[in-house]
Amino acid sequence: MEPMRIAVTGSTGLIGTALVRSLRADGHEVTRLVRRSARAADEITWDPERQHVDARALNGTDAVVHLAGAGIAGRRWSEAYKKEIRDSRVLGTATLAEAVASLDDPPRVLVSGSAIGFYGYTGDRQVDESTPPGDGFLPALCVEWEEAALAAEEAGVRTVFARTGLVVAAKGGAWGRLFPLFRAGVGGRLGDGHQYWSFIALHDEVAALRHLIDTDTLEGPVNLTAPHPVTNREVTAAMSRVLHRPALFPVPAAALRVALGDLAEDVLGSQRVLPTRLLESGFTFAFPTVEEAVRAAV
């Protein structure tokens, strides 16, 4: 691809950091939206809570990738933290979409973060982008989150929703919390271990986001998950094999509910999500199985 100018929110997070590094390594110009006064030429100040962004600085940008938002697994879900999770996503997305829609020279594409939480609990039933939203806090959040980008869509900007699964990384994100436990020999299945986890290697997550930027035929929701979702028991076995540690300490479901509150239902919930649209568009996974993804992370 010809070098592009790409604006990224959430550039200091797990995925954003890796994406910015990848884009810059290939010669693309990356502008980062930061929630403080800009200190460098490659920064734009924005304040999603006050719904403010310097829209003029986005003029001439080829693509905008929106990854910002309070961590889903950042801490126990109190009602106050649920509001923070919601506002950080919905208000931020609306602010960015309205800014993009107002530009004389808008970007060709807005890739807006979303999550497979859209589907809610699916048990062992396979779901893809054609499946309607589930019930509960996360599905309702994801619906509102995606709807917040309406202004960009109505302005004719190709808008893609990257519904990301559990990102396999040794540091950062929910999966990053597993590695220290397994390395210490105290890892184990969560609950009965039968729940499906739809994962994606960090390398493939970055490659998929770049694929969404580059593929003009993709718009709307696209699942960013590996093609072979596995149960938590299989995750536990893979972590044990790769790290050469026993996995002898299962965590009872009741203990998780006490420790995590409402977040426990997300950990214990089962989501068997397939990346149908990503595969149909020609994307190839470098690490399609959970063992390959864990080996890539270490």
C-alpha positions as CSV (number, residue, x, y, z in Angstrom):
1,M,0.0,0.0,0.0
2,E,1.0,3.6,-0.6
3,P,2.0,5.3,2.7
4,M,-1.1,6.6,4.5
5,R,-1.8,9.1,7.3
6,I,-3.7,7.2,10.0
7,A,-5.1,8.6,13.2
8,V,-5.4,6.2,16.2
9,T,-7.1,6.5,19.6
10,G,-6.1,4.2,22.4
11,S,-2.6,4.2,21.1
12,T,-1.0,3.4,24.5
13,G,-3.1,0.3,25.1
14,L,-2.2,-3.3,24.3
15,I,-3.6,-3.3,20.8
16,G,-3.0,0.3,20.0
17,T,0.7,0.2,20.9
18,A,1.3,-2.9,18.7
19,L,-0.7,-1.4,15.8
20,V,1.1,2.0,15.9
21,R,4.5,0.1,15.9
22,S,3.4,-2.0,12.9
23,L,2.1,0.9,10.9
24,R,5.2,3.1,11.4
25,A,7.5,0.2,10.6
26,D,5.9,0.1,7.2
27,G,6.3,3.8,6.6
28,H,2.8,5.0,7.4
29,E,2.3,8.3,9.2
30,V,0.5,7.8,12.5
31,T,-1.2,10.6,14.4
32,R,-2.2,9.7,18.0
33,L,-5.2,11.2,19.7
34,V,-4.2,11.8,23.4
35,R,-6.3,12.9,26.4
36,R,-3.9,15.7,27.4
37,S,-2.2,18.7,25.8
38,A,-0.4,17.6,22.6
39,R,3.3,17.6,23.1
40,A,4.5,16.5,19.7
41,A,3.7,16.9,16.0
42,D,2.2,13.5,15.8
43,E,-0.4,14.1,18.6
44,I,-3.9,15.5,18.6
45,T,-5.7,16.5,21.8
46,W,-9.2,15.2,22.4
47,D,-11.5,14.9,25.4
48,P,-14.1,12.1,24.8
49,E,-15.9,12.7,28.0
50,R,-16.5,16.4,27.1
51,Q,-17.1,15.3,23.5
52,H,-14.3,17.5,22.1
53,V,-11.7,16.8,19.4
54,D,-9.7,19.1,17.2
55,A,-11.5,18.1,14.0
56,R,-9.4,20.3,11.7
57,A,-6.3,18.2,12.6
58,L,-8.0,15.2,11.2
59,N,-8.5,16.7,7.7
60,G,-6.7,14.8,5.1
61,T,-6.4,11.7,7.2
62,D,-6.7,8.5,5.2
63,A,-8.0,6.3,8.0
64,V,-9.1,6.6,11.6
65,V,-8.8,3.6,14.0
66,H,-10.7,4.1,17.3
67,L,-9.5,1.7,20.1
68,A,-10.0,3.9,23.2
69,G,-12.1,2.8,26.1
70,A,-11.9,1.9,29.8
71,G,-10.7,-1.7,30.3
72,I,-13.5,-4.3,30.5
73,A,-11.5,-6.4,32.8
74,G,-9.8,-3.5,34.5
75,R,-11.5,-4.0,37.9
76,R,-14.6,-5.3,39.6
77,W,-17.8,-4.1,37.9
78,S,-19.5,-1.6,40.3
79,E,-22.3,0.4,38.9
80,A,-20.0,3.4,38.7
81,Y,-17.4,1.5,36.7
82,K,-20.1,0.2,34.4
83,K,-20.9,3.8,33.7
84,E,-17.3,4.6,33.0
85,I,-17.0,1.6,30.6
86,R,-20.1,2.8,28.8
87,D,-19.3,6.5,28.6
88,S,-15.7,5.9,27.5
89,R,-16.9,4.0,24.5
90,V,-20.2,5.6,23.5
91,L,-19.2,9.2,24.1
92,G,-15.8,8.7,22.5
93,T,-17.2,7.0,19.4
94,A,-19.9,9.6,18.9
95,T,-17.3,12.4,19.3
96,L,-15.0,10.9,16.7
97,A,-17.8,10.0,14.3
98,E,-19.2,13.5,14.4
99,A,-15.8,15.1,13.9
100,V,-15.1,12.8,10.9
101,A,-18.5,13.6,9.4
102,S,-17.8,17.4,9.6
103,L,-14.6,17.3,7.6
104,D,-14.2,18.7,4.1
105,D,-11.7,16.0,3.4
106,P,-12.8,13.0,5.5
107,P,-10.9,9.7,5.9
108,R,-11.8,6.8,3.6
109,V,-12.5,4.5,6.5
110,L,-13.3,4.6,10.2
111,V,-12.3,1.3,12.0
112,S,-14.2,1.5,15.3
113,G,-13.5,-0.9,18.1
114,S,-16.2,-3.2,19.4
115,A,-16.3,-6.6,21.1
116,I,-17.7,-10.1,20.8
117,G,-19.5,-9.3,24.0
118,F,-22.2,-8.2,21.4
119,Y,-23.4,-11.8,21.2
120,G,-23.7,-12.5,25.0
121,Y,-23.8,-16.1,26.2
122,T,-23.9,-18.5,23.3
123,G,-23.0,-21.8,25.0
124,D,-21.6,-24.2,22.4
125,R,-23.6,-22.6,19.6
126,Q,-21.5,-21.1,16.8
127,V,-22.3,-17.5,16.0
128,D,-21.0,-15.0,13.4
129,E,-21.7,-11.5,12.2
130,S,-25.2,-12.5,11.1
131,T,-26.2,-13.3,14.7
132,P,-28.3,-10.7,16.6
133,P,-27.2,-9.3,19.9
134,G,-27.6,-11.2,23.1
135,D,-28.9,-10.1,26.5
136,G,-27.2,-8.3,29.3
137,F,-24.8,-5.5,30.0
138,L,-22.1,-6.2,27.4
139,P,-24.5,-6.9,24.5
140,A,-26.4,-3.7,25.2
141,L,-23.1,-1.8,25.5
142,C,-21.9,-3.1,22.2
143,V,-25.1,-2.2,20.4
144,E,-25.0,1.4,21.8
145,W,-21.2,1.6,21.1
146,E,-21.7,0.7,17.4
147,E,-24.7,2.9,17.0
148,A,-22.7,5.9,18.2
149,A,-20.7,5.8,14.9
150,L,-23.9,6.6,12.9
151,A,-22.8,10.2,11.9
152,A,-19.7,8.8,10.1
153,E,-21.8,6.2,8.3
154,E,-24.4,8.8,7.2
155,A,-21.6,11.0,5.9
156,G,-20.5,8.2,3.5
157,V,-17.4,7.2,5.4
158,R,-16.8,3.4,5.2
159,T,-17.3,2.3,8.8
160,V,-16.1,-1.1,10.2
161,F,-16.7,-2.4,13.6
162,A,-13.9,-4.6,14.8
163,R,-15.6,-7.1,17.2
164,T,-12.5,-8.3,19.0
165,G,-12.3,-11.5,21.1
166,L,-9.8,-12.3,23.9
167,V,-6.4,-11.1,22.7
168,V,-3.6,-13.6,23.6
169,A,-0.6,-11.5,24.9
170,A,1.9,-12.2,27.6
171,K,1.5,-8.7,29.1
172,G,-1.6,-6.6,29.1
173,G,-5.3,-7.4,28.6
174,A,-7.3,-10.1,30.3
175,W,-5.1,-12.9,29.0
176,G,-1.9,-11.2,30.3
177,R,-3.2,-12.0,33.8
178,L,-3.1,-15.7,33.1
179,F,0.6,-15.9,32.3
180,P,2.0,-15.1,35.8
181,L,-0.3,-17.6,37.4
182,F,0.6,-20.4,35.0
183,R,4.3,-19.6,35.2
184,A,4.0,-19.8,39.0
185,G,2.4,-23.2,38.7
186,V,-1.0,-22.1,40.1
187,G,-2.9,-21.8,36.9
188,G,-6.0,-23.9,36.2
189,R,-9.4,-24.0,34.6
190,L,-12.1,-21.4,35.6
191,G,-15.4,-22.9,36.8
192,D,-16.1,-26.2,35.0
193,G,-13.9,-25.2,32.1
194,H,-16.6,-26.0,29.5
195,Q,-17.1,-22.4,28.4
196,Y,-15.8,-21.5,25.0
197,W,-13.2,-18.7,24.7
198,S,-13.0,-17.0,21.3
199,F,-9.4,-15.7,21.2
200,I,-7.0,-14.1,18.7
201,A,-3.2,-13.7,18.8
202,L,-2.0,-10.1,19.2
203,H,-0.1,-10.5,15.9
204,D,-3.3,-11.5,14.1
205,E,-5.3,-8.8,15.8
206,V,-2.9,-6.1,14.4
207,A,-2.9,-7.8,11.0
208,A,-6.7,-8.0,10.9
209,L,-7.1,-4.3,11.8
210,R,-4.7,-3.4,9.0
211,H,-6.8,-5.7,6.7
212,L,-9.9,-3.8,7.7
213,I,-8.2,-0.5,6.8
214,D,-7.0,-1.8,3.4
215,T,-10.1,-3.8,2.3
216,D,-12.5,-1.5,0.6
217,T,-15.3,-4.1,0.5
218,L,-15.5,-4.5,4.2
219,E,-17.9,-2.4,6.3
220,G,-20.2,-3.1,9.3
221,P,-19.3,-5.7,11.9
222,V,-16.3,-8.0,11.5
223,N,-15.4,-10.6,14.1
224,L,-11.7,-10.5,15.0
225,T,-11.3,-14.0,16.5
226,A,-9.3,-17.0,15.5
227,P,-11.2,-19.6,13.4
228,H,-11.0,-22.3,16.1
229,P,-12.6,-21.2,19.4
230,V,-11.7,-23.5,22.3
231,T,-13.0,-24.3,25.8
232,N,-11.4,-23.0,28.9
233,R,-10.2,-26.5,29.6
234,E,-8.3,-26.5,26.3
235,V,-6.9,-23.1,27.0
236,T,-5.7,-24.4,30.4
237,A,-4.1,-27.5,28.7
238,A,-2.4,-25.3,26.1
239,M,-1.0,-22.9,28.6
240,S,0.3,-25.8,30.7
241,R,2.1,-27.4,27.7
242,V,3.7,-24.3,26.4
243,L,4.9,-23.0,29.8
244,H,5.8,-26.5,31.0
245,R,3.9,-26.0,34.2
246,P,1.2,-28.1,35.9
247,A,-2.4,-26.8,35.9
248,L,-3.7,-28.2,39.1
249,F,-5.7,-25.4,40.7
250,P,-9.2,-24.9,39.3
251,V,-11.0,-21.8,40.4
252,P,-14.6,-22.6,41.5
253,A,-17.3,-20.5,39.9
254,A,-18.6,-19.3,43.3
255,A,-15.2,-17.9,44.2
256,L,-15.0,-16.0,40.9
257,R,-18.4,-14.5,41.5
258,V,-17.3,-13.3,45.0
259,A,-14.1,-11.9,43.6
260,L,-15.3,-10.3,40.4
261,G,-19.0,-9.6,40.8
262,D,-20.8,-9.1,37.5
263,L,-17.6,-9.5,35.6
264,A,-17.5,-13.2,36.6
265,E,-20.4,-13.9,34.3
266,D,-18.3,-12.7,31.4
267,V,-15.4,-14.9,32.5
268,L,-17.6,-17.9,33.0
269,G,-19.8,-17.2,30.0
270,S,-19.4,-19.2,26.8
271,Q,-18.9,-17.5,23.4
272,R,-18.2,-19.6,20.3
273,V,-17.6,-16.9,17.8
274,L,-16.5,-17.4,14.2
275,P,-14.7,-14.8,12.0
276,T,-16.8,-15.5,8.9
277,R,-16.5,-12.2,7.2
278,L,-12.8,-11.9,7.9
279,L,-12.1,-15.3,6.3
280,E,-14.4,-14.6,3.3
281,S,-12.5,-11.4,2.6
282,G,-9.3,-13.3,2.2
283,F,-7.6,-12.8,5.5
284,T,-5.1,-15.5,6.6
285,F,-4.3,-16.2,10.3
286,A,-0.7,-16.6,11.2
287,F,-1.6,-18.3,14.5
288,P,-5.0,-20.0,14.1
289,T,-4.9,-22.4,17.1
290,V,-4.7,-21.6,20.7
291,E,-1.4,-23.3,21.2
292,E,0.1,-21.4,18.3
293,A,-1.2,-18.1,19.8
294,V,0.2,-18.9,23.2
295,R,3.6,-19.8,21.7
296,A,3.6,-16.6,19.8
297,A,2.9,-14.6,22.9
298,V,5.8,-16.1,24.8
